[in-house]
Amino acid sequence: MAAEDKRFVDYFPSYEIINSPVFNGMFFEPNRRSVNPRGVSYVMEHFFKSLEITKQDAFLEKSGAVQDAFCDEQLLEAFSDER
């Protein structure tokens, strides 16, 4: 794992946060596969706090343009029966 091999890489447990039994699936869309906006916001809030960045906007201004992510889940969803 990169976090073990590289001193400049840290691991952030976004998967574990979203899938924690404590939240009882509340961060998933009805298809139980996609993460809902509330889950994304919750994870990102904790991510920025862990970096000691108080506002996401400040981070985004420094990082430049933001682009929407594309993943294979979007492609799979296009061919699913759940439209």
N, C-alpha and C positions, 0 to 999 in steps of 0.2 A: 504494500500500500504506500502511496506517495507520502502520506503524512508520517509514516514510519521511517522512510528513506531520506526525506528532504527536510532540513531544518526550517525552511521558509514556507512549508505547507502545513496547514491546520485542517483538522476534520471538523465539519459542522454537521450535527445529527438531524438534518431536515427530515430524512426518511423516518427516523425513530420518533420525532415529534409528531408528524402527521399520523403515523400508525399506532401511536400510544393508546393502549386500552383505556386510559383515563378519559380520552376524548370520545370514545364510543363511536368512532366513524363520522363525527360531526364535520370533519374537514373534507369529506368526499361528496362529489356530485351524486345524484340518484343512481348512476350506472356503477357506483362503488369502485370506480377505477380512476376517474379524473379528480384532481384536487380542486376544490372550489375556491373562489377569490378570498373568502374568509381565512382558509387555511394558508394560502399564499401570504396574505398580509400578516398572519400570526407568525409564520416562520421568518419572514423577512424582518419583522420588528425585532425578533430575538437575534437574528443574524447581525443586524446593524448595531444592536446593543452590545453584542459580543466584540464588535470592532470598536466600540466606544464612539460610534457615530450617532449623534442624537437625532439627526433628521435625514431621512432618505433622500430628500431633494438635494442636500449638500453633496452627498455621495454621487448622485446622478449627474449633477453639474460638473463635477470633477472628472467623471468617467466618460463623458461625451454622449453621443446619441444612444438611445435605447431602441433595440429592435425586438419585435415579437419572436418568441422561441417557436421553432417548428420541430415536432418530434414524430416518431413513427405512430404514436397513438392517434394523431390527427388523421393520418392516412388510414389506419385501421377503422377509425370511426366513420370515415366516408363510405366504407363498404359494409358497415354493420346494419342490422335490421332496426336498430334503435335510432331512428331519425326523427 
